Amino acid sequence: MKLPSRLCLSGLFLLLLAVPSPAAETLNTICNFLGGDYITYDYCVSTLGANPESRTADGHRLAVIAVNLTVTNATAIRSRAEALSRTTADPIVSSSLRNCSALYGAAMPELLRSANATAAHNYTASSSDGRGGGVASPIRKENDAFSDLTTLAKAVNNYMAQ
């Protein structure tokens, strides 16, 4: 093989390596969309990207990964709070940890319902209450306003924690 042919093939190979895969593009596209309004781009990429499936995932699979990460995280926090509540000497801290564990426990059925809905391509609470039927929610406007308020409250609290 002549030198120019090798250079051409090497250049083509490098070009192919430089082109992002559709899944990587999906991860970047989604994280770019979310970055700034909800979470940072870097957090989105590093969190979802930590799951090996994200490398080949489409948007739906990334949504499933995100919800499953939430379920896993809530389960771990609940267990940790419960365990710490049993070993903490301070009764106020112990009581607070038990309350925290109970709150995470109470959230688990809804988180699991959300995971099932996401897996079934039902991405929004406004299209169904998760119990079937695909009926539009009569309180969608209120749900959206509440979601905006929780995002605002979290943002203000994050700012104050700096």
Secondary structure by P-SEA (a helix, b strand, c coil): ccaaaaaaaaaaaaaaaacccaaaaaaaaaaaaaccccccaaaaaaaaacccccccccaaaaaaaaaaaaaaaaaaaaaaaaaaaaccccaaaaaaaaaaaaaaaaaaaaaaaaaaaaaaccccccccccccccccccaaaaaaaaaaaaaaaaaaaaaaac
